[in-house]
Amino acid sequence: MRQEMFSVAGRVAVVTGASSGIGRAMASALAEQGARVVGVARRAEDLEVWAAEDGERAFVVADMGDLESLPKAAAACAEPFGAPEIVIPAAGINPRKHADDVSLDEWQRTINLNLSHPFLFTRELVPGMKEKGWGRVINIASLQTYRAFINGVAYGASKGGIAQLTRAMAEAWSPHGVMCNAIAPGFFHTALAAAVFADEELAAHHAKMTAVGRNGDLEDLVGPMLFLASPASDYVTGQVLSVDGGYTAK
């Protein structure tokens, strides 16, 4: 197998939610593999720490839930290294409220950040990918793309929408060389899943629900992400790849 098929060296990538969790892990992995990476998040201090690590890195401070600001944020992301070719809109939120208790503000904030921003922000960057005739979009889905979990109505609705958004993006943009896919992680120890891992019994339950018998480590996401970000996925688009240890297989 030719190693260059999986190379992202020299590519320009943008990752939102890059200050922590899955977004940070993916942004760091891309930089370590030679991509020029722009990290986007609300917390400047965390982005500064991330940007000081190895590789070509830059950052933009922006709130991806503020939909009206996304064109300006996208333009800023193209300044450090040029038009991005890899876009990973990983910023997200999970209010963890029962359906009876979700406020209008919490609903709108969740949908805006988890579902609207991946479309509206990415769309701003697609013209540059079209011009190059090559691009990669990797959305972040979830176990809740497929299953209902307690106190997950807003998050689940947004992540269910990600599957169809990914297919629709592929239909619209893949004829121009822009492959659009999604990764659906299982349970990973991140700030978004802190409530799960704070309960040892609950964390152990989810580990037992997998086929491999454990919850995920962030490193488990790197290989699938690099596959979808590289020329190895030239004929893969509109797909949701579950990286969940077989949770959805049982």
N, C-alpha and C positions, 0 to 999 in steps of 0.2 A: 504494500500500500504506500502510495506516494505521500510523504509527510506534508508536503506543501498544500495538499488538499485541505488540511485542517489549519492552515496558517491564517492568522489575522495580522501578521506583521505589516506595519505601514498603513493599515486601515485606520480611518477616523471613526471613533465610536462615541456615542452619547448615552449615558445611563442616568436616569432619574432615580431618586431615592438612594443616591450613592453615599450618603452619610452613615448608613448602618445596614445591618441585615443582608438580605439577598442582593439588594442593589449594590451595596459596597463590595460584597464578595465577587460579584460579576464584574464590576468596574475594575477591581484590583487584578483579577485574573486576566482580563483583556490587556491591561497595561503590562503585566508580567510577560505576556506572550507577544509583546512588541507593537500593540495597537497604540495609537495616540488617543487618549481618553479624556472626555469632558464629563465630569461628575456634576450632577445637579441635585440640590436639596435646599431646604430652608435654613439649616444650621451651618452658618459660615465657619464656626470654630471647628466643627467635625470635618468639614470639607477641607479646611486648611491642613489638618493632620493627615487626612487621606492623600491629599495632593503632594505632600512632602515625601511620600514613599517612592520606591523605585519605579522608573518608567516615565514616559512622557505623559504628564497629567496637567489638566487645568480644571477649573471649576466655575460654575455659575450659581449664584444664590437666587433661588426662585421658589415660589409656592405653586406647585403643579395643580393645586385645587382651585386656584384663582384663574379661571378659564380665560378671562379677558386679557390676562398678561402673557398667555402662552406664545403668541406671535413674537413678542419682544424677547422672551426667554429663548425661543428657538433661534432667533437671529444672533443672540449673544453666543449661543453654543457653536455657531459656525465661524466665530472670529478667531479662536486660538489656533486651529489647525486646518481650517477650510470646511467645506461641506461634509457633514457626516455621512458615512456609508452604513453604519451599524447603529440602530436605535433600540434601546431596551428601556421602555417606560415602566420602571419597577416601583415607583413611589406608590404607597397604598396605605389604607387605614382600615381598622376593624373595630367598630364601636362596641361589639359584644353586648348587645341589648336584645331583650325579648321583643318579639314583634309588637306586643301591646305597648311597649315603652319607648320605641324609637321616635325621636322628635323629627319634625320636618327638616330642621337644620342638620341633624345627624344623617338623615337619609340623603339629602342633597349633597352634603360634603362627601359621603362615601361614594355615591355614584359619580360625582364630579372627579374625584381623585382616582378611583379605581377603574372607571370605564370611560369617562369622557376625555380625560387627559391623554390616555394612550392613543386615542384617535386624533384629537385636535392638535396635540403637540407633534405627533409623528407626521401628520399631514403637512405641517409647515416645512418639514425637512425632506419630504418626498421629491420635490422638484430637483434637488441636488443629486439624489440617487438616480432619478430618471435620466438626468443629463449624463451621468457616468455609465448608465446602462447596467448598474449593479448596486444592490442594496440588501440589507437584512433588517427585518423588524422582529423582535422577540418580545412578545407580550408575556405577562405573568398571570397565569390562571391559578387554579387551586383545587384541592380536594372538593371544595364547595362548588366548583364548576359542575360537578356530577352528583354530589350528595348534600343533603340538608343536615346541618349540625345545630345543636342547641345555641340559641342567642345569635344566630347567624343570618337573619333575614336580609339585612341591607348588604352585608358583605357577600353573601351567597348570590343575591340578585346581580351584584356587580360582576362577580366572577363567572356566573353563568353567561352573562353578556359577553365576556371576553372571548369565549369560544366562538360565538357567531361573529363578533367583530373581527376576529382573526381570519375567519373564512372570507368575510366580505372584503377585508383589506387585500387578501390574496387575489381575489377575483378582480379587484380594481387595479392593482399595481404590479402583479407578477408578470403580465405581458411586457412590462418595461424593465424586467430584470430584478425586480424588488420582491424577494421571497419573504413571506410573512407567516410566522409560526408562533406558538406559545409553549411555554414550559409550565406544567402544573405541579408544583412541589407538594410533597406530603408535609408531615410535621417536622419543622426545623427549629432549632433553638435560636430564635431571633426576638427582638423587642416586640414584634407583632404577635408572637406566640408566647409571650412571657407568662400569661395567665395559665396556660396549659402546663408549662414546665415548672411553675411554682407549686403545682400539685403533683407530687411524685406518683401517686396512685393513678392519676389521670394520664400522665406522661407514659407510665408503664402500660396502661391499657392501650394507648395508641400504638406503642411499639409492638405489642402483641397482635394488633390488627394488620400489621404488614406481613408480607411473605418472608422477609429476611430477618424479622425479629428485632428490629431496632428503629429508632427515629433517625432522621437524616442529619448528616453533618454538611455544612455549607460547601465543603470540598466536593461533595457528591454532585453538586450542580454544575461544576466547572466543565466536565467533559461534554455533557449534553449541550451546554451553552455554546462551547467552542464549535461543536458540530453544526449547530444552527447558524452561527455567526460566520462560518467559513465557506469556501467553495465546495466543501464536501456535501453541502445541502443544496446544490444548484438545482436539483429536481425535486425538492421537498418544499411544499408551500400549503398553507391553509390547515396545518395540522396542530394538534395539541398533544405534546409529549409529556406523559406523566412521569415524574421523577419522585416516586413515593414508596419505594421499596416493595412494591406489589400491593399496596393498601387497596387500590381499586380493582385488583385482580381477584380478591377474595370475596 
